[in-house]
Amino acid sequence: MDKSKFKIRDILKSLRVRFFIIVFITGLVSCLVMHSVILTSYEDRAVNVRSTEVQTQLRILANHLIVSNYLLDTSSEVINAELGMLANLYDGRVIVINDDLKVVKDTYNISQGKTIISEEVVNCLKTGSKGTVSKYDQANGYIEIVTPIIESDLIQEEDVSVKDKTSEVVRGVLLTSVSTDTIATTLTILSRRAQSLEVVIILVILVFAAWVSHTLLKPFDRITAAINDVKAGYTDEPITGPNYLETEQIIKAFNALLKRMKVLDDSRQEFVSNVSHELKTPITSMKVLADSLLAQDDVPNEVYREFMTDIGAEIDREDKIINDLLSLVKMDKKASGLAITSVDVVNMTEVILKRLRPIARRHNIELTLESKRAIVAEIDEVKISLVIMNLVENAIKYNKDDGWVRVELDADHQNFYVKVIDSGYGIPEESLDHIYERFYRVDKSRSREIGGTGLGLSIARNAVLMHRGSIDVQSKIDEGTTFTVSIPLTATAATTAVK
């Protein structure tokens, strides 16, 4: 039972099924409304025509009643024949009532001599000049018509210039009931024919709804098939489809995602290739050095020491690459989070520069700090320290002899800023868009000489982005480079959510 419910629920979730149901119900409702409107219109029209036709006959008959003085003498065979013929013609009943509300003639011969107290008759006697009144009783299938019997007298005026007037006096009432059985029969026939036609229309609507839902939603099937092909790995080409607005939006979004996946996949492959190369190079060097030692007999201590020193340097290089990779992986993991604390940025920077000054002195580089104000920010001290250390260390290592590195600190009401300015060799313009890529080196030979891994800027950028900050670079060849880091002073909700 539960499985059948789930199946029905899954079927109803289908856009094709919903579209089919909507089209079918719309067509069915339209058909039923049209059926009702047409039959109702026909009924109203038929009743109006019948009422008008009978009223015309009754007005003529009323004039004959006055001329033959039928209200006082009902023996006129001509009038009785007219009354009977009218009643038979319309399958109805005609009652002649005088002004005393007494029945003078009843074609059914039931109520003659009786008094009729009817609201319609009384109103007609009082306001006969308003003409004939008819009422349709749909439930009982007849039209009731009340027609005044009016006697007109000519009143002559003494003044010749004034036209003679006509006075109208209601002498009685014709109360007529006209059967609508023929109208009802016609309605029944029309309804049956309409129902037969509706069955055909409904079948057509069913076929049309199925065809429309299949045709209009077919592009989505193509898109789904194309996505499944990409998912299965059969192709990695962008998908195309009909020029529907909705499908265009889906295709554009998917192609953008596919492009992003390609970039990530290429980046991943390049990363793996670079990692393999970077890790293999020190190992290869150590292998060569070790094999050289093993191939020689009675190796002098000086040579042995020199080779072991080189092996130790390669081990340090391998260790640095591994440590940088571990730092980068930790940066990539959102779950690692940020240990947000309130930090004195100026004091933190001074401590970092104190650690790096021995390296600067070794290269005869002047390292200075300029702070325009005291800065306290809510940051992860370890990660931001890593950012500043990597930027300053790069500025020292890739600098000219007797050069300088200047670190500037500033803040406004929202962010604090760290600028690392150097007098180094600069970065070519074509390389500026790639410096944050993993293992990317502007000058590979120089990087290897100074022990660079090509991961420092990538680590720094990730740490800045985790703080919802930004990092920018400006550089000119042989003039130097300026890195500008902007970090919010207060940890935002998005930043704390990373914790």
C-alpha positions in Angstrom: 0.0 0.0 0.0 2.8 2.4 0.9 4.7 1.5 -2.2 1.7 2.3 -4.4 1.3 5.6 -2.6 4.9 6.4 -3.3 4.5 5.5 -7.0 1.5 7.7 -7.4 3.3 10.5 -5.6 6.3 10.1 -7.9 4.1 10.1 -11.0 2.4 13.3 -9.9 5.8 14.9 -9.4 6.4 14.5 -13.1 6.2 17.8 -15.0 4.9 15.9 -18.0 2.0 14.4 -16.1 1.2 17.7 -14.4 1.3 19.5 -17.8 -1.0 16.8 -19.3 -3.4 17.1 -16.4 -3.5 20.9 -16.7 -4.1 20.9 -20.4 -6.8 18.2 -20.2 -8.7 19.8 -17.3 -8.6 23.2 -19.1 -10.0 21.6 -22.2 -12.6 19.6 -20.3 -13.8 22.6 -18.2 -14.0 24.8 -21.3 -16.0 22.1 -23.1 -18.5 21.7 -20.2 -18.8 25.5 -19.8 -19.5 25.8 -23.5 -22.1 23.0 -23.3 -23.9 24.7 -20.4 -23.8 28.2 -21.9 -25.1 27.0 -25.3 -28.0 25.1 -23.8 -28.9 27.9 -21.4 -28.8 30.4 -24.2 -31.0 28.3 -26.4 -33.5 27.8 -23.5 -33.7 31.5 -22.8 -34.1 32.3 -26.5 -36.7 29.6 -27.0 -38.7 30.8 -24.0 -38.6 34.4 -25.1 -39.7 33.5 -28.6 -42.5 31.4 -27.3 -43.6 34.1 -24.8 -43.6 36.8 -27.5 -45.5 34.7 -29.9 -48.2 33.8 -27.4 -48.4 37.4 -26.2 -49.2 38.6 -29.7 -52.0 36.0 -30.0 -53.4 36.9 -26.6 -53.5 40.6 -27.4 -55.5 39.9 -30.5 -57.7 37.6 -28.6 -58.2 40.2 -25.9 -59.4 42.7 -28.5 -61.9 40.1 -29.8 -63.2 39.6 -26.3 -64.0 43.3 -25.9 -65.6 43.5 -29.4 -67.9 40.5 -28.8 -68.6 41.6 -25.2 -67.5 38.1 -24.2 -67.0 39.0 -20.5 -70.8 39.4 -20.2 -71.9 36.7 -22.7 -69.7 33.6 -23.1 -71.9 32.0 -25.7 -69.9 33.2 -28.7 -68.8 30.0 -30.5 -66.2 31.9 -32.5 -64.4 33.2 -29.3 -64.7 29.8 -27.6 -63.2 28.2 -30.7 -60.3 30.7 -30.6 -59.7 30.0 -26.9 -59.7 26.3 -27.5 -57.5 26.5 -30.5 -55.0 28.7 -28.7 -54.9 26.3 -25.7 -54.5 23.3 -27.9 -51.9 25.0 -30.2 -49.6 25.7 -27.3 -50.6 22.7 -25.1 -51.7 25.1 -22.4 -54.6 26.5 -20.5 -56.5 29.8 -21.0 -58.5 31.4 -18.2 -60.7 34.5 -18.8 -61.2 36.6 -15.6 -63.4 39.6 -15.3 -62.7 42.7 -13.2 -64.5 41.1 -10.2 -61.8 38.4 -10.2 -64.3 35.7 -11.3 -63.5 33.1 -13.9 -65.6 33.7 -16.9 -64.0 30.9 -19.1 -61.6 28.1 -18.4 -60.4 25.9 -21.3 -60.0 23.1 -18.8 -63.6 23.6 -17.5 -62.4 23.4 -13.9 -62.5 26.9 -12.4 -65.5 28.5 -14.2 -67.5 30.7 -11.8 -64.8 30.6 -9.2 -62.9 33.6 -7.8 -59.2 33.8 -8.4 -57.1 35.8 -6.0 -53.7 36.0 -7.6 -51.0 38.6 -7.1 -50.3 38.8 -10.8 -54.0 39.1 -11.8 -54.7 41.8 -9.2 -51.6 43.8 -10.3 -52.7 43.4 -13.9 -56.2 44.7 -13.2 -54.7 47.7 -11.3 -51.9 48.5 -13.8 -53.2 47.0 -17.0 -51.7 49.8 -19.0 -48.3 48.4 -18.4 -49.0 45.5 -20.7 -48.6 41.8 -20.7 -46.4 40.1 -18.0 -44.9 36.6 -18.4 -43.1 34.4 -16.0 -41.1 31.2 -16.8 -41.4 28.3 -14.3 -38.5 26.0 -15.3 -39.2 23.5 -12.6 -42.8 22.8 -13.6 -42.2 23.3 -17.4 -44.6 26.1 -18.3 -44.8 29.9 -19.1 -47.4 31.9 -17.2 -48.7 34.9 -19.1 -51.0 37.6 -17.7 -52.6 39.7 -20.4 -55.0 42.6 -19.6 -58.3 42.9 -21.5 -58.5 46.6 -22.2 -61.5 48.6 -23.5 -60.6 51.8 -25.2 -63.1 54.8 -25.3 -62.6 58.0 -27.3 -63.0 61.1 -25.3 -64.0 64.1 -27.5 -62.7 67.6 -26.4 -64.9 70.7 -26.6 -62.0 72.7 -27.8 -61.5 72.0 -31.4 -57.8 72.8 -31.3 -57.2 70.1 -28.8 -56.9 66.5 -30.1 -59.3 63.9 -28.8 -58.0 61.6 -26.0 -58.4 57.8 -25.6 -59.2 56.3 -22.2 -58.3 52.7 -21.4 -60.1 50.6 -18.9 -59.1 47.1 -17.8 -62.2 44.9 -18.1 -60.6 41.7 -17.3 -57.5 39.5 -17.5 -56.4 36.5 -19.6 -54.4 34.1 -17.4 -52.6 31.7 -19.7 -50.3 28.8 -19.0 -48.2 27.6 -22.0 -46.4 24.3 -21.8 -42.6 24.2 -22.6 -42.4 20.5 -23.1 -41.3 20.9 -26.7 -38.5 23.2 -25.6 -37.5 20.6 -22.9 -37.6 17.9 -25.5 -35.4 19.9 -27.9 -33.0 20.6 -25.0 -32.8 16.9 -24.2 -32.0 16.1 -27.9 -29.4 18.9 -28.0 -27.9 17.8 -24.7 -27.5 14.2 -26.0 -25.9 15.3 -29.2 -23.7 17.7 -27.3 -22.7 14.9 -25.0 -21.8 12.7 -28.0 -19.8 15.6 -29.4 -18.2 16.2 -26.0 -17.0 12.6 -25.8 -15.3 13.1 -29.2 -13.8 16.5 -28.1 -12.6 15.0 -24.8 -10.8 12.2 -26.7 -9.3 14.8 -29.0 -8.2 16.8 -25.9 -6.7 13.7 -24.4 -4.6 13.1 -27.5 -3.8 16.8 -27.8 -2.7 17.1 -24.1 -0.5 14.0 -24.4 1.1 15.3 -27.7 1.6 18.8 -26.3 3.1 17.6 -23.0 5.4 15.2 -24.9 6.4 17.7 -27.5 7.0 20.7 -25.3 8.9 18.7 -22.7 11.0 16.7 -25.1 13.8 19.3 -25.0 14.1 18.6 -21.2 14.6 14.9 -22.1 17.4 15.8 -24.5 19.0 18.0 -21.8 18.7 15.2 -19.3 20.2 12.6 -21.7 23.1 15.0 -22.4 23.7 15.6 -18.7 23.7 11.8 -18.1 26.2 11.4 -20.9 28.5 13.9 -19.3 27.9 12.3 -15.9 28.7 8.9 -17.3 31.9 10.3 -18.8 31.0 9.6 -22.5 31.6 13.3 -23.3 32.7 16.5 -21.8 31.5 18.8 -24.5 29.0 21.7 -23.7 25.4 20.6 -24.2 23.1 22.4 -26.7 19.3 22.4 -27.0 16.3 24.2 -28.5 16.0 28.0 -28.1 13.5 27.9 -25.3 14.0 30.6 -22.6 13.8 28.0 -19.8 16.0 25.5 -21.5 18.5 28.1 -22.4 18.9 29.1 -18.8 19.3 25.5 -17.7 21.9 24.9 -20.5 23.8 28.0 -19.7 23.9 27.2 -16.0 25.0 23.6 -16.7 27.6 24.6 -19.3 29.0 27.1 -16.8 29.2 24.4 -14.2 30.8 22.0 -16.7 33.4 24.6 -17.6 34.1 25.1 -13.9 34.4 21.4 -13.4 36.9 21.2 -16.3 38.9 24.0 -14.8 38.9 22.2 -11.5 39.8 18.9 -13.1 42.6 20.4 -15.1 43.8 22.2 -12.0 43.7 18.9 -10.0 45.6 17.1 -12.7 48.1 19.8 -12.9 48.4 19.9 -9.1 49.0 16.2 -8.9 51.5 16.4 -11.7 53.3 19.3 -10.0 53.2 17.6 -6.6 54.7 14.4 -8.1 57.4 16.4 -9.8 58.2 18.5 -6.8 58.4 15.6 -4.4 60.2 13.4 -6.9 63.0 16.0 -7.6 64.5 15.9 -4.1 64.2 12.2 -3.9 65.9 11.8 -7.2 68.7 14.1 -6.1 69.1 12.1 -2.8 69.1 8.8 -4.8 71.8 10.1 -7.1 73.9 11.3 -4.2 73.4 8.0 -2.3 74.2 5.9 -5.3 77.4 8.0 -5.9 78.6 7.3 -2.4 77.8 3.6 -2.6 79.6 3.3 -5.9 82.8 4.6 -4.5 85.2 2.7 -2.2 87.1 4.4 0.5 85.2 7.7 0.2 87.1 10.6 1.8 85.4 12.2 4.8 85.3 15.5 3.0 83.3 14.1 0.1 81.1 12.0 2.4 80.3 15.1 4.4 79.7 17.2 1.3 77.3 14.5 -0.1 75.5 14.2 3.3 75.1 17.9 3.5 73.5 17.9 0.0 71.2 15.0 1.0 70.2 16.9 4.2 69.4 20.0 2.1 67.2 17.9 -0.2 65.5 16.4 2.9 64.8 20.0 4.2 63.4 20.9 0.8 61.2 17.9 0.8 60.0 18.7 4.3 59.2 22.2 3.4 57.2 21.1 0.4 55.2 18.6 2.5 54.6 21.2 5.3 53.3 23.7 2.7 51.1 21.1 1.2 49.7 20.2 4.6 49.0 23.9 5.3 47.3 24.3 1.9 45.1 21.3 2.6 44.1 22.7 5.9 43.2 26.0 4.3 41.0 24.2 1.8 39.1 22.3 4.5 36.2 24.5 5.7 35.8 22.2 8.7 39.2 23.2 10.0 37.6 26.6 10.7 39.0 29.9 12.1 40.1 30.4 15.6 38.7 33.9 15.9 40.3 36.1 18.7 40.8 39.8 19.2 44.4 40.5 18.0 46.7 43.5 18.1 47.7 43.5 14.5 50.6 46.0 14.9 52.2 43.9 17.7 51.6 40.7 15.7 53.3 42.2 12.6 56.3 43.4 14.7 56.8 39.9 16.0 56.7 38.4 12.5 59.2 41.0 11.2 61.5 40.3 14.1 61.7 36.6 13.1 62.4 37.6 9.5 65.1 40.2 10.1 67.9 37.7 10.2 67.0 36.5 6.7 66.8 40.2 5.6 70.3 40.9 7.0 71.7 37.9 5.3 70.6 39.4 2.0 71.4 43.0 3.1 67.8 44.0 2.8 66.3 46.8 4.9 63.1 45.7 6.6 60.8 48.4 8.1 57.3 48.7 9.5 55.1 51.8 9.3 51.8 51.8 11.3 49.5 54.8 11.0 47.3 53.8 13.9 46.7 51.1 16.5 44.7 48.2 15.0 42.7 45.6 16.9 40.8 43.0 14.8 38.9 39.8 15.2 41.0 37.3 13.2 42.6 33.9 13.2 46.1 35.0 14.4 47.9 31.9 13.1 46.5 32.2 9.6 46.9 36.0 9.2 50.5 35.6 10.6 51.1 33.0 7.9 49.8 35.5 5.2 52.1 38.3 6.4 55.1 36.0 6.8 54.7 34.5 3.3 54.4 37.9 1.7 57.3 39.5 3.6 59.5 36.4 3.1 58.9 36.4 -0.7 59.6 40.2 -0.8 63.0 39.5 0.9 63.9 36.4 -1.1 63.0 37.9 -4.5 64.7 41.2 -3.9 67.8 42.9 -5.2 71.0 43.1 -3.1 70.9 46.2 -0.8 67.2 46.5 -1.5 64.4 47.3 0.9 61.0 45.9 2.1 58.4 48.1 3.7 55.3 46.9 5.6 52.5 49.5 6.0 49.5 49.0 8.3 46.4 51.1 8.2 42.7 50.8 9.0 39.3 52.4 8.5 36.0 51.8 10.2 35.5 48.5 8.4 38.8 46.9 7.4 42.5 46.9 8.2 45.1 46.9 5.4 48.5 45.4 5.2 50.8 46.6 2.4 54.0 44.7 1.6 56.2 46.9 -0.7 59.6 45.8 -2.0 62.3 47.0 -4.4 62.7 43.6 -6.1 62.7 42.4 -9.6 59.0 42.7 -10.2 56.5 40.3 -11.7 55.8 40.2 -15.5 52.3 41.4 -16.4 51.4 38.1 -18.0 52.2 36.2 -14.8 50.1 38.4 -12.5 46.9 36.2 -13.1 48.8 33.0 -12.3 50.8 33.8 -9.2 48.2 32.3 -6.8 48.2 29.0 -8.6 49.8 26.1 -6.8 53.4 25.4 -7.7 53.4 28.4 -10.1 56.8 30.2 -10.2 57.6 33.4 -12.1 61.3 32.5 -12.3 61.7 28.8 -11.8 65.5 28.8 -11.7 65.6 31.6 -9.0 62.8 29.9 -7.0 64.8 26.6 -6.9 67.9 28.4 -5.9 66.3 30.1 -2.9 64.2 27.0 -2.0 60.7 28.2 -3.0 57.9 25.7 -3.4 55.4 27.8 -5.3 52.7 27.3 -2.6 53.2 30.4 -0.4 51.0 32.8 -2.3 48.3 30.2 -2.7 48.3 29.6 1.1 48.2 33.3 1.7 45.3 33.9 -0.6 43.2 31.0 0.9 43.7 32.4 4.4 42.6 35.9 3.3 39.5 34.5 1.5 38.6 32.5 4.7 38.4 35.8 6.5 36.2 37.3 3.7 39.0 39.6 2.7 40.9 40.4 -0.5 44.4 40.4 -1.8 45.7 42.6 -4.6 49.0 42.9 -6.4 50.7 45.7 -8.4 54.1 45.2 -9.9 56.5 46.6 -12.5 59.6 44.9 -13.8 62.8 46.1 -12.1 60.9 48.5 -9.9 59.3 46.3 -7.3 56.0 44.7 -6.2 53.2 45.8 -3.8 50.8 43.3 -2.2 47.7 44.9 -0.5 45.7 42.7 1.9 42.3 43.9 3.2 40.7 42.1 6.1 37.4 43.0 8.0 38.0 44.3 11.5 35.0 42.4 12.8 34.3 38.7 12.1 31.1 38.5 10.0 28.4 35.9 10.3 29.7 34.2 7.2 33.2 34.1 8.7 32.1 32.7 12.0 30.1 30.0 10.2 33.4 28.6 8.9 34.4 27.8 12.5 
